[in-house]
C-alpha cells in the first residue's frame, strides 16, 4: 500500500486492500499488525480497536476465514467452498438437547410473589 494518510480510512477497508494486494490469504495478526503500523495506533488505540476489527472482518462479506485464522477475499473462492448450509449447522438433535434442559431453578421475575 502506498504512503497515503490512512487516518480517515476504515480498518476493514484497509484489510480488504491489503489482502487484495497480497494476492493470498493473510493471517489475522499479520493483517492487524500491518493496519496498526499504517494507522500509527497507540497502545490504547490497539487495545480499543482489535476486537472491533475482528468483529468487523468477520461480518464483512468481502472477506472470509479460510481456516487457521487466515483471511482471503471471498471473490477468490468458489461459492460451494465458502457457503455454509445452515441446515448442516443446526440439526434436529440440537433442538432435542435444548428441550431436555431443566429450567425449574430459573426464577420467574414476573411472578407476583
C-alpha positions, 0 to 999 in steps of 0.5 A: 500500500502506498504512503497515503494518510490512512487516518480517515480510512476504515480498518476493514477497508484497509484489510480488504486492500491489503489482502487484495494486494497480497494476492493470498490469504493473510493471517489475522495478526499479520493483517492487524499488525500491518493496519496498526503500523499504517494507522500509527495506533497507540497502545490504547488505540490497539487495545480499543480497536482489535476486537472491533476489527475482528468483529468487523472482518468477520461480518464483512462479506468481502472477506472470509476465514479460510481456516487457521485464522487466515483471511482471503477475499471471498471473490477468490473462492468458489461459492460451494467452498465458502457457503455454509448450509445452515441446515448442516449447522443446526440439526434436529438433535440440537433442538432435542438437547435444548428441550431436555434442559431443566429450567425449574431453578430459573426464577420467574421475575414476573411472578407476583410473589 
